[in-house]
């Protein structure tokens, strides 16, 4: 346990930030999973809409430092590639 006043405050801040980041990271992962599931199920229109949502959340998370910006770009690229592959394969 922290002893100094500033260390106690830092602990409180870390806890609040961790809770905030956990909810946003969880929502981000859920959006990505929904997009992947829709693409693999062959629901192209729904997958495109979900991709837009996931891409926006990835960009916002990268701007806030929740994920690295290269990781966000890589994830968006992989999702986009999956959507194109599923659309071309089933057309």
Secondary structure by P-SEA (a helix, b strand, c coil): ccccaaaaaaaaaaaaaaaaaaaaaaaaaaaaaaaaaaaaacaaaaaaaaaaaaaaaaaaaaaaccccaaaaaaaaaaaaaaaaaaaaaac
